[in-house]
Amino acid sequence: MIDPHEVLRLDGKVALVTGGTRGIGRAIAEAFARAGAAVCVNARKPDALEETASALTALGARVAVFAGSAGGPEVAQGAVEHCVRELGSIDILVNNAATNPQFGPLIDADMGTVAKVWDVNIAGPLRFAQAAWRSGMRDRGGVILNVVSVGGLRVGPNIGAYNVSKAALTHLTAQLAMELAPSVRVNAVAPGLVKTDMARALWEPNESAMARGHALGRLGVPDDIASAALFLCSDASSWITGETLVADGGARVSARG
């Protein structure tokens, strides 16, 4: 029987978070650290990793970092092996890292740019999942969480390559949930408009007007998504797999947009 007072703890677990030095990824890493997990953070910039490691250590967590682009063909295996070597295992994988250099109609997009988006946002999470499976999850079980987007659930202008990549990652979530059950649960969280640097061009020019399009009257912040991630990676969701949890402040049901 699950104790409701303990289900949102991650004591004794080891989590690897990609893109974990800022925005949603950083908030997830901090939430996991506060919940008792050891955390390995992957990101591109060594200085940002060093600062993040200091912050997580201050929260009482055991921490490891691994520098490299989440889309790099050899980075996934290297990061997972480093996580296991430094922290003892890998119990939770959060595929948060993403890129979005394409802007404008997809029909006119440069295919090299599109390929980069899809490699980082689709192939990258699959590589990490394969590496985590081979490095312990196949035998010990675990949880994989993919950070997708409400943009992958609908069409919209200008960021088609990103939205298509998130739609594919949403489907990949369900596919892996079927393949890896019952030992590994695989779910996704789909943020709406969250106040991050990556989305700054979308919300900063007129935040008040954008907030009015949300039933809950405000835009999201990274901690909103971190709370959803903690739920999906903890025993509180132990009977949930293959699902995508939308966290959009009620944008889809708002009558004020």
C-alpha positions as MATLAB code, in Angstrom:
seq = 'MIDPHEVLRLDGKVALVTGGTRGIGRAIAEAFARAGAAVCVNARKPDALEETASALTALGARVAVFAGSAGGPEVAQGAVEHCVRELGSIDILVNNAATNPQFGPLIDADMGTVAKVWDVNIAGPLRFAQAAWRSGMRDRGGVILNVVSVGGLRVGPNIGAYNVSKAALTHLTAQLAMELAPSVRVNAVAPGLVKTDMARALWEPNESAMARGHALGRLGVPDDIASAALFLCSDASSWITGETLVADGGARVSARG';
ca = [
       0.000    0.000    0.000;
       1.372    3.411   -0.993;
       1.713    5.919    1.840;
       0.200    9.196    0.560;
       2.596   11.177    2.734;
       5.650    9.662    1.082;
       4.751    9.292   -2.595;
       6.230   12.600   -3.724;
       9.659   11.743   -2.321;
      12.548   10.472   -4.435;
      14.851    9.352   -1.632;
      17.476    6.892   -2.830;
      16.758    7.585   -6.506;
      19.201    8.888   -9.106;
      17.871   11.191  -11.810;
      19.511   12.395  -15.020;
      18.083   15.668  -16.367;
      19.083   16.937  -19.805;
      19.087   20.680  -20.383;
      19.110   21.055  -16.630;
      20.920   24.344  -16.099;
      18.090   26.802  -16.804;
      14.370   27.172  -17.258;
      12.195   24.101  -16.897;
      15.134   21.691  -16.697;
      16.747   23.625  -13.840;
      13.454   23.765  -11.936;
      13.030   19.995  -12.345;
      16.572   19.330  -11.150;
      15.996   21.498   -8.068;
      12.623   19.896   -7.315;
      14.154   16.429   -7.528;
      17.039   17.461   -5.280;
      14.602   18.798   -2.665;
      12.669   15.511   -2.908;
      15.766   13.541   -1.951;
      17.148   12.415   -5.308;
      20.751   12.467   -6.434;
      20.867   14.440   -9.688;
      23.086   14.288  -12.761;
      22.690   17.316  -15.026;
      23.567   17.376  -18.719;
      23.923   20.647  -20.630;
      26.241   22.238  -23.168;
      28.034   24.939  -21.146;
      30.552   23.935  -18.441;
      30.212   27.220  -16.522;
      26.438   26.841  -16.273;
      26.896   23.240  -15.145;
      29.318   24.324  -12.432;
      26.873   26.926  -11.107;
      23.995   24.443  -11.199;
      26.028   21.814   -9.368;
      26.779   24.303   -6.583;
      23.097   25.205   -6.253;
      21.957   21.586   -6.109;
      24.678   20.661   -3.636;
      23.460   23.498   -1.415;
      20.061   21.778   -1.390;
      21.700   18.693    0.078;
      21.807   16.559   -3.059;
      24.591   14.408   -4.413;
      25.348   15.882   -7.838;
      27.175   15.030  -11.044;
      27.390   16.984  -14.297;
      28.164   16.061  -17.883;
      28.886   18.601  -20.620;
      27.671   18.053  -24.167;
      24.812   18.682  -26.557;
      21.879   16.339  -25.949;
      21.712   15.842  -29.706;
      25.299   14.612  -29.964;
      25.382   10.960  -31.067;
      27.861    9.976  -28.331;
      26.647   12.289  -25.572;
      23.702   10.166  -24.425;
      25.774    7.076  -23.683;
      28.525    9.174  -22.146;
      26.159   11.072  -19.886;
      24.354    7.948  -18.694;
      27.606    6.084  -18.033;
      28.919    9.116  -16.112;
      25.701    9.251  -14.072;
      25.969    5.580  -13.123;
      29.680    5.822  -12.369;
      29.401    8.935  -10.187;
      26.033    8.382   -8.501;
      25.607    4.610   -8.579;
      22.631    4.078  -10.893;
      20.061    5.718  -13.121;
      16.473    5.434  -11.913;
      14.887    8.463  -13.584;
      15.601   10.048  -16.967;
      14.149   13.441  -17.856;
      14.495   14.331  -21.533;
      14.132   18.097  -21.301;
      16.798   19.483  -23.651;
      15.462   20.916  -26.905;
      16.354   23.391  -29.628;
      14.312   25.674  -31.849;
      16.396   27.553  -34.470;
      13.745   27.345  -37.222;
      11.306   30.248  -37.558;
       8.873   30.873  -40.387;
       6.746   28.699  -42.669;
       7.903   25.095  -42.602;
       7.344   24.794  -46.350;
      10.179   27.291  -46.906;
      12.477   26.056  -44.133;
      16.105   25.112  -44.666;
      16.273   21.347  -44.368;
      19.585   21.439  -42.549;
      17.978   23.531  -39.806;
      14.944   21.253  -39.694;
      17.186   18.204  -39.408;
      19.000   19.786  -36.448;
      15.716   20.432  -34.636;
      14.496   16.910  -35.194;
      17.812   15.301  -34.274;
      18.044   17.108  -30.928;
      14.342   16.970  -30.061;
      13.450   13.463  -31.270;
      16.563   11.351  -31.824;
      18.251   12.790  -28.729;
      15.591   11.587  -26.270;
      15.529    8.175  -27.949;
      19.308    7.854  -27.638;
      19.124    8.762  -23.952;
      16.298    6.280  -23.390;
      18.279    3.515  -25.105;
      21.357    4.310  -23.030;
      19.379    4.362  -19.770;
      17.703    1.063  -20.656;
      21.038   -0.620  -21.370;
      22.684    0.905  -18.280;
      20.338   -0.453  -15.648;
      16.681    0.272  -16.289;
      16.208   -2.989  -18.177;
      17.150   -4.907  -15.014;
      16.192   -2.525  -12.183;
      13.247   -0.621  -13.650;
      12.826    3.113  -13.707;
      10.962    6.122  -15.036;
      11.415    8.159  -18.209;
       9.816   11.584  -18.568;
       9.787   13.484  -21.855;
       9.166   17.232  -21.829;
       7.025   17.892  -24.897;
       4.799   20.918  -25.618;
       1.225   21.893  -26.276;
       2.621   22.955  -29.656;
       2.897   19.267  -30.480;
      -0.842   18.834  -29.932;
      -1.980   21.478  -32.442;
      -0.762   23.388  -35.474;
       0.518   26.949  -35.341;
       2.612   29.488  -37.238;
       6.376   29.892  -37.549;
       7.754   27.119  -35.310;
       6.564   24.145  -37.308;
       9.777   22.135  -37.039;
       9.706   22.430  -33.238;
       6.014   21.578  -33.001;
       6.359   18.554  -35.285;
       9.310   17.355  -33.198;
       7.237   17.599  -30.027;
       4.344   15.759  -31.681;
       6.758   12.982  -32.583;
       8.174   12.915  -29.048;
       4.645   12.617  -27.672;
       4.089    9.550  -29.842;
       7.524    8.202  -28.937;
       6.466    8.450  -25.288;
       3.544    6.112  -25.873;
       5.620    3.778  -28.044;
       8.326    3.385  -25.414;
       5.734    2.994  -22.663;
       4.375   -0.018  -24.531;
       7.812   -1.478  -25.249;
       9.371   -0.981  -21.804;
       6.434   -2.003  -19.599;
       6.097   -3.256  -16.976;
       9.515   -2.411  -15.552;
       9.873    1.145  -16.873;
       7.155    3.782  -16.914;
       7.313    6.412  -19.694;
       5.235    9.587  -19.599;
       5.368   13.152  -20.893;
       4.490   16.607  -19.650;
       3.304   19.170  -22.200;
       3.881   22.741  -21.000;
       1.910   25.643  -22.345;
       3.437   29.119  -22.406;
       6.021   29.200  -19.625;
       8.169   32.221  -18.772;
      11.571   30.906  -19.822;
      14.385   32.522  -21.798;
      13.701   30.153  -24.701;
      10.098   31.407  -24.953;
      10.868   35.044  -24.116;
       9.953   36.318  -27.593;
       6.479   34.849  -27.173;
       5.555   36.259  -23.757;
       7.695   39.278  -22.941;
       6.216   41.849  -25.387;
       2.727   41.687  -23.844;
       2.588   39.390  -20.840;
      -0.661   40.798  -19.449;
      -2.562   40.210  -22.674;
      -1.118   36.711  -23.003;
      -2.105   35.884  -19.416;
      -5.716   36.814  -20.118;
      -5.871   33.903  -22.547;
      -5.393   31.443  -19.680;
      -8.260   30.304  -17.467;
      -6.003   30.557  -14.413;
      -5.124   34.147  -15.258;
      -1.344   33.887  -15.510;
       1.463   32.439  -17.560;
       3.372   29.447  -16.312;
       6.687   29.496  -14.497;
       9.258   26.681  -14.511;
       8.254   25.486  -11.038;
       4.745   24.726  -12.347;
       6.225   22.163  -14.730;
       8.674   20.880  -12.126;
       5.752   19.995   -9.845;
       4.133   17.992  -12.636;
       7.445   16.295  -13.347;
       7.869   15.330   -9.700;
       4.420   13.749   -9.711;
       5.089   11.778  -12.897;
       8.494   10.547  -11.705;
       7.420    9.617   -8.180;
       5.399    6.720   -6.812;
       2.368    9.009   -6.788;
       1.941    8.073  -10.473;
       2.927    4.415  -10.129;
      -0.091    3.244  -12.168;
       0.362    5.758  -14.987;
       2.372    5.144  -18.162;
       2.113    6.198  -21.790;
       0.336    9.441  -20.893;
       0.924   13.120  -21.657;
      -0.025   15.550  -18.896;
      -0.913   19.003  -20.254;
       0.133   21.872  -17.979;
      -1.074   25.032  -19.716;
      -2.858   27.116  -17.084;
      -6.194   26.300  -18.668;
      -5.367   27.887  -22.024;
      -7.275   25.204  -23.909;
     -10.458   25.798  -21.916;
     -10.217   29.557  -21.536;
     -13.162   31.689  -22.641;
     -11.014   34.811  -22.337;
      -8.553   34.202  -25.163;
];
